Amino acid sequence: MSPAFEPIHHLALQSRAHAPALLAGADDPHAELLAMVWGPRFDRQHALDLWARLSQQQPAEALPLLPALISAADRFDTLGVPVQHRLRRLIVRHRALSE
């Protein structure tokens, strides 16, 4: 794997593992993901709002997800602008394939 794609690959693996629980019940899970990564920094407040909703509904599932969410936020913030943009395009492409 190209070193340029490794950070995206790691974030995608984390997303596959944790997004289903975090985004359960969302009308548009892809929009929720995009909201977190749209700017130059990960939108931690949006992610924590989603996590808080999950923790009220399913506390046992939510607890281990919080460190992974913080890790994903920190990883995203270290990505260069072109890599962040590529990640957004991948989410948009996945949304189109899911429709």
Secondary structure, DSSP 8 states (H G I E B T S, - for coil): --TTTHHHHHHHHHHHHHHHHHTTT-S-HHHHHHHHHSSSS--HHHHHHHHHHHHHH-HHHHTTHHHHHHHHHHHHHHS-HHHHHHHHHHHHHHHHHH-
